[in-house]
Amino acid sequence: MHPAIHLIGLPTDQNSSFERGSALGPAAIRQALWSDRGNLSTESGLEIGQDIGLFDAGDLPLTNADCTADDAMIAQAVADAMAKNCVPFALGGDHAVTFPLIAAIAAKYGPLNILHFDAHPDLYDDFEGNPRSHASPFARIMEAGHARRLVQVGIRTLNRHCREQADRFGVEIIPLADFTPTDVPALEGPLYISIDLDGIDPSEAPGVSHPEPGGLTLREVLAVLRRQTAQIVGVDIVELNPHRDVNDVTAILAAKLVRELASFSHVNKTHNSRNS
């Protein structure tokens, strides 16, 4: 079976603020994904390896010190995956990796529609003097013109500066008060999905460096994803910090997201191919 999903680990937290540890995230997610504790089935009934091809490319040998060199390595890995007609699924790492990931995919497809789950909007012009901070990737993405539309879900830390940035860039932030998954629009393709695990409530995902109460449930995230029918051209799942995890529950949750997103990607690609 030709692999449809190309899994790429990005072990870097060089642009993290407050606390490091997310460089260990890819290994923790991969261990949970392939563990005999569970299996490779998805809620759609499709199974990884049987119905959905998945190639695990392992972790890139990132420097975790030289951002320019690491960005180039990430971009090349994404280009290699797309050259094989695969969808790059990136495991972070801190959220700064989303900028080179989206830049590489937009180089092929043009501006993307982006669905972003997070407690934080990550729109700082720079954070603590670092314009490549994990608090800034979407400012860089919007400045570069890589997004046709950016919809953010789960945001509950919107300060004045980031609110101004959201207005400046035309970012659509879905309010969490009285939230229901139907509040989130079904986006057109090409669609990129970015999931910062702190977008999910810390009662379900404690293993993050910046936990914020009052977040989404995993079931709400899956309901939002299920509403998306466009072609998925890239995915990242970032900001797992194993140092802060409890009984690996956040890593197990992240592995669940890998499986379900692989299923959605497969179904959406099949649907869009039949209707093209």
DAHUTA-V712916 format. One line per field, one symbol per residue. ss: DSSP state (@ for helix, = for strand, . for the rest). psi: psi as a letter, one per 20 degrees, with the letter a starting at -180 (. if undefined). Layout:
# DAHUTA-V712916
ss = ???
psi = ???
This chain:
# DAHUTA-V712916
ss = ....======...........@@@@@@@@@@@@@......=.....==...=.======.......@@@@@@@@@@@@@@@@@...======....@@@@@@@@@@@@@..======.........=..=......@@@@@@@...=======......@@@@@@@@@@..===......@@@.......======@@@=...............=.@@@@@@@@@.....=======...@@@....@@@@@@@@@@@@@@@@@@@@@@@@@@..
psi = ppphpopppnmqkhjqqgpriihigghgggghgjqihbakqriiiqpphghppppoiapqmqhkhnhgghghgggghghgghhjkqopoporrrihihghghghhhhgiapqppoopqhqiljpgqpkjoijqijjhhghgghikiphpopppipkkorgghghggggikpoopqhpkpqhihpqoqrrpppppopiihqpihhmilqhmqoqkaqqhhgghhghhipirppiqqqorkpnhhjqokjhhggghhghgghhgggggggggghhhj.
